[in-house]
Amino acid sequence: MRYLILADMALLLHAFFVFFVLFGGLAALHWRRLAWLHIPAAPWGAVIELSGWICPLTYLENHLRRRGGGTGYSLSFIEHYLDPLLYPLGLTRYTQLVFGISALLINLAIYARFWSDHHN
């Protein structure tokens, strides 16, 4: 039971991280110090998607689920949790590229504004 709770906590952390990668730049416009956490997180999230790698948090969650007597999954976090919501037919390499490029472009636009506001 303890491991399943830890797996759920890893899932929540993972979901928060994905959300932070996508929208943390917006929060950094208001709380400038948050940019120091978001600047490394956003490229990491984009690299994971663009390369097709599986995030280490996925491995952690699966490990904890198996230790708790549950079953893990062989897909990435996005494929397992978000893909059924957004793309019911399955995540393709193209979709991963769209996710990664979108995250990168959104954050580049936000930080362009961030730096122009900061230097004016």
C-alpha positions as CSV (number, residue, x, y, z in Angstrom):
1,M,0.0,0.0,0.0
2,R,2.8,2.4,0.9
3,Y,4.5,1.9,-2.5
4,L,1.2,2.5,-4.3
5,I,0.8,5.8,-2.4
6,L,4.4,6.7,-3.3
7,A,3.7,5.8,-7.0
8,D,0.6,8.1,-6.9
9,M,2.8,10.9,-5.5
10,A,5.3,10.3,-8.3
11,L,2.4,10.6,-10.8
12,L,1.3,13.9,-9.2
13,L,4.9,15.2,-9.3
14,H,5.2,14.1,-12.9
15,A,1.9,15.8,-13.9
16,F,3.0,19.0,-12.1
17,F,6.3,18.9,-13.9
18,V,4.6,18.6,-17.3
19,F,2.3,21.4,-16.4
20,F,5.3,23.5,-15.1
21,V,7.2,22.8,-18.4
22,L,4.3,24.1,-20.5
23,F,3.1,27.0,-18.3
24,G,5.9,27.8,-15.8
25,G,7.1,30.6,-18.0
26,L,3.8,32.4,-17.5
27,A,4.2,32.1,-13.8
28,A,7.8,33.4,-14.2
29,L,6.5,36.6,-15.8
30,H,4.8,37.3,-12.4
31,W,7.3,35.7,-10.0
32,R,10.6,36.4,-11.7
33,R,12.7,34.1,-9.4
34,L,10.7,31.1,-10.7
35,A,12.5,31.5,-14.0
36,W,15.6,30.0,-12.5
37,L,13.7,26.7,-12.0
38,H,11.8,26.9,-15.2
39,I,14.7,27.7,-17.6
40,P,16.3,24.3,-17.1
41,A,12.9,22.4,-16.8
42,A,11.5,23.6,-20.1
43,P,14.4,22.4,-22.3
44,W,14.5,19.2,-20.4
45,G,10.8,18.5,-21.1
46,A,11.2,19.5,-24.7
47,V,14.3,17.2,-25.1
48,I,12.4,14.3,-23.6
49,E,9.6,14.7,-26.1
50,L,11.7,15.6,-29.1
51,S,14.1,12.7,-28.5
52,G,11.4,10.1,-27.7
53,W,13.1,9.3,-24.4
54,I,11.1,8.3,-21.4
55,C,11.3,10.6,-18.4
56,P,12.9,9.1,-15.3
57,L,9.8,9.9,-13.3
58,T,8.0,7.3,-15.4
59,Y,10.5,4.7,-14.4
60,L,10.2,5.7,-10.8
61,E,6.4,5.5,-10.8
62,N,6.4,2.1,-12.5
63,H,9.0,0.8,-10.0
64,L,6.9,1.9,-7.1
65,R,3.7,0.4,-8.6
66,R,5.4,-2.9,-9.1
67,R,6.8,-2.9,-5.6
68,G,3.3,-2.2,-4.3
69,G,1.9,-5.2,-6.1
70,G,0.4,-3.2,-8.9
71,T,1.4,-3.2,-12.6
72,G,3.6,-0.7,-14.3
73,Y,3.2,0.5,-17.9
74,S,5.6,0.4,-20.8
75,L,4.6,3.7,-22.4
76,S,5.8,7.2,-21.6
77,F,3.9,9.3,-19.0
78,I,2.3,11.3,-21.8
79,E,1.3,8.2,-23.7
80,H,-0.2,6.5,-20.7
81,Y,-2.0,9.4,-19.0
82,L,-2.5,12.3,-21.4
83,D,-2.7,10.5,-24.7
84,P,-6.0,8.8,-23.9
85,L,-7.5,12.2,-23.1
86,L,-6.1,14.1,-26.0
87,Y,-5.4,11.5,-28.7
88,P,-7.5,8.3,-28.2
89,L,-6.0,6.6,-31.2
90,G,-2.5,6.6,-29.7
91,L,0.6,8.7,-29.5
92,T,2.7,8.8,-32.6
93,R,6.2,10.1,-33.1
94,Y,4.7,13.1,-34.9
95,T,2.5,13.9,-31.9
96,Q,5.5,13.7,-29.6
97,L,7.3,16.2,-31.9
98,V,4.3,18.5,-31.8
99,F,4.3,18.4,-28.0
100,G,8.0,19.1,-27.7
101,I,8.1,21.8,-30.3
102,S,4.9,23.4,-28.8
103,A,6.5,23.5,-25.4
104,L,9.7,25.0,-26.8
105,L,7.9,27.7,-28.8
106,I,5.5,28.6,-26.1
107,N,8.4,29.1,-23.7
108,L,10.6,30.9,-26.1
109,A,7.8,33.4,-26.7
110,I,7.2,33.8,-23.0
111,Y,10.9,34.3,-22.3
112,A,11.3,36.8,-25.2
113,R,8.7,38.9,-23.4
114,F,10.2,38.2,-20.0
115,W,13.6,39.5,-21.2
116,S,12.2,42.5,-23.1
117,D,10.2,43.6,-20.1
118,H,13.2,43.0,-17.8
119,H,15.5,45.1,-20.0
120,N,13.2,48.0,-20.7
